């Protein structure tokens, strides 16, 4: 029986999952992607969220590693604050307390 990793991203799990995510990511045009720093920041927020389950957001059903890459994508619970021009974001803890 396979173990379920509640707070894992797909890239931390099976190689076949990593390959699948990589193929989908490659299909997203560069101009439609957030910066590498913003992408990792978004994933860090997801990793602390109780709704993350084996790389999938249980709130919306997305693969977080794909959703986090898109410029126009948003967290269904608004936990990803928009990146400001100076590269800083709002207080994530404040957003979590609202839920």
Buried (B, 14 or more C-beta within 10 A) or exposed (E): EEEEBEBBBBBBBEEEBBEBBEEEBEEEEEEEBBEEEBBEBBBEBBEEBEBBBBBBBBBEEBBBBBBBBBEEBEBEBEBBBEBEEEEEBEEBEEBBEEE
